[in-house]
Amino acid sequence: MFGWFDFKDVDAFADGVVADLLKRAPPVGLKMPAQKAAARLRRTHDVVFARAEVFAREKRPSFYKKARLGNRVRWGLKEAGYPADFAAVFSEELVAAITIASR
């Protein structure tokens, strides 16, 4: 039961996702021409979500961990300078993918 509130792994994964996104597709890169930005985001999306599936299968996060992960990624992206809409959608998709992969 106490493992439900051990967020060490979740926090490390969320921080890694934000750092990876910053490295691969920085917020200023979203202002590039639409096709180029979309291609970069698609590649980054595929890499991040593949890592998320592995994380979900190995750790099988609880409801609380998934909520914390989504919140931490969302705020990390906002603080890094990504638009609020992008941060919200990206974090929701990430939590949905982890939920599906952990079943």
C-alpha positions in Angstrom: 0.0 0.0 0.0 2.8 2.4 0.8 4.2 1.8 -2.7 1.3 3.7 -4.1 2.8 6.9 -2.8 6.4 6.3 -3.7 6.8 8.7 -6.6 10.6 8.5 -7.1 10.4 6.5 -10.4 7.5 8.5 -11.7 9.2 11.9 -11.0 12.4 10.7 -12.7 10.5 9.5 -15.7 8.4 12.7 -16.0 11.6 14.8 -15.7 13.2 12.7 -18.4 10.3 13.1 -20.7 10.4 16.9 -20.3 14.2 17.0 -20.8 13.9 14.7 -23.9 11.2 16.9 -25.4 13.3 20.0 -24.7 16.3 18.5 -26.4 14.5 17.1 -29.5 11.8 19.7 -30.1 12.4 22.9 -28.1 9.6 25.4 -27.8 11.2 27.8 -30.2 11.2 25.0 -32.8 7.4 25.0 -32.8 7.6 28.3 -34.6 9.3 26.7 -37.6 7.4 26.1 -40.8 4.4 23.8 -40.1 5.7 20.7 -42.0 9.1 20.8 -40.5 7.8 21.3 -36.9 5.2 18.5 -37.4 7.8 16.0 -38.6 10.1 16.8 -35.7 7.2 16.5 -33.2 6.1 13.2 -34.8 9.6 11.7 -34.4 9.8 13.0 -30.8 6.3 11.7 -30.0 7.2 8.2 -31.2 10.4 8.1 -29.1 8.8 9.4 -26.0 5.7 7.2 -26.2 7.8 4.1 -26.9 9.7 4.9 -23.6 6.3 5.4 -21.9 5.1 2.0 -22.9 8.2 0.3 -21.5 7.8 2.3 -18.3 4.2 1.3 -18.0 4.9 -2.4 -18.5 7.8 -2.4 -16.0 6.4 -0.2 -13.2 2.6 -0.7 -13.6 1.8 2.7 -12.1 -1.2 3.2 -9.9 -3.9 5.8 -10.4 -2.1 8.2 -8.2 1.2 7.7 -10.0 -0.4 8.3 -13.4 -2.0 11.5 -12.1 1.3 12.7 -10.7 3.1 11.9 -13.9 0.6 13.8 -16.0 0.6 16.8 -13.7 4.4 16.9 -13.5 4.9 16.6 -17.3 2.2 19.3 -17.9 3.8 21.8 -15.5 7.3 20.9 -16.6 6.4 21.7 -20.2 4.6 24.9 -19.3 7.6 26.1 -17.3 9.9 25.2 -20.2 8.0 27.6 -22.4 5.7 25.3 -24.4 2.2 26.7 -25.0 -0.4 25.7 -22.4 -2.6 23.9 -24.9 0.4 21.8 -26.2 1.4 20.9 -22.6 -2.2 19.9 -21.7 -2.7 17.7 -24.8 0.7 16.1 -24.6 0.4 15.2 -20.9 -3.1 13.8 -21.4 -2.0 11.6 -24.3 1.0 10.4 -22.3 -1.2 9.4 -19.4 -3.7 7.7 -21.7 -0.9 5.7 -23.4 0.6 4.6 -20.1 -2.9 3.6 -18.9 -3.4 1.4 -21.9 0.1 -0.1 -21.9 -0.1 -0.9 -18.2 -3.2 -3.2 -18.5 
